[in-house]
Amino acid sequence: MRKLSLVLAAAVLLVSGNLFANDLDKTDPQKSLSIQIWELLNDNNLAVDSSDLTAKVLFTVNSAGEIVVISVETRDSDLESFVKRKLNYKKVELKEVKEGKMYKLPVRVTA
């Protein structure tokens, strides 16, 4: 009986040690960044015809945590200016900012 309680106590300590050693915050920083960008672009007043407007945005995040838009590849100049106006030098919350890292983000605006 004594050995069984020792084994049980050891198992509880092992399991609790593993739980505390694991990092429980599993949020992907890039996913969090894309959600923040979606919130910045959500309020739009673009006139969209029957087709969707698409763009590829190349940007980086500076040391102050601000988005710096490098380029916007799209056929629609209104969408290009809208994305630049809404994103350029807007503050985002990131745990670790890797200054100079380039990000690509596809943007699609629908009616």
N, C-alpha and C positions, 0 to 999 in steps of 0.2 A: 504494500500500500504506500509505503514511504517513497519507493522508486517511482511509482506512478505519479505522485504529486510533484516530484522533482522534474520528471519529464514534462508534465503539463506546465509547470512554472517556466521551464526553459523554452518551451514552445511559445508561450505567451510573450516572453521577453524578446524572442527572435522575431515574431510577427510585429510587435509594436516597434521594435527597432527599425525594421524595414519600412514601416509606414511613415515614421518620422524622417527617415533618410531620403525618401522620395520627394521630389519637388512636385507639389500639388498644383502649382500654377502652370498649366499646360497651354496657355494662350499663345498662339503664334503671333509674333510681332508684326509680320507682314499682313496677316489677316486683320489684325487690329488697325493697321495703317489703312488698309483698303476700306474698312468700315468707316473710319474717320473721313476719308476722301469722299465716300459715297454721301455722307452727311453734308459735306461742303457743297457737293454738286447737286444735291437733291432738290433744292429750291431753284428751279430754272424757269425761264420764260421764253424759251426758244420755240419758234414756230416750226414744227415738224410736219412735213408732208406725209404721204402714205408710206414712204420708205424710212427706215431707221437711219439715224446719223451715227457714224462710228468714227473713232479716233484712237490712235495709239499715242500715249503720253509717256515721254521719257523725262524723269525728274530725279532729283537727289534731295537729301535732307541735310541742311547745314548744321553747324554746331549749336545753334540756338533752337534747333528743333523746328525749323521752318522749311516748308516745301519750296524748292527752287525748280521751276519748270524749265527744262532744257529745250524740248521740242514737242510739238503736237502735229502728228501726221494725220491729216484729214483733207477731204476735198471741199469741205464747207468752211468758209472763212469765219462765219458767225460762231460756229462751234469752237473753232480754234481760239478766238478772242474770249469766248465765254469761259473755256477751261482755264486759260491763262489768268483771266481776271479773278476767277473763283479760287484758284489754287496757289498762285504765285505768292510766296512769302506769308502763307497762312500757317499758324502754329499748330503742330500736332504733338500728341503725347506718345512718346516712345520710351521704353525702359533703357535701351541701349541705342544710342545714335552712332552709326558708323558714318562719319563725315566722308563724303565723296562717293559713297556707294550708289550706283545707278539702279533705278527701279523702272520697270516698264509696266504700264497699266492700260489695258484696253477699256475704252469708254464707249457705251452705247446709249443713245438717247432715243426713247420711243414715244409715240404719241399717247 
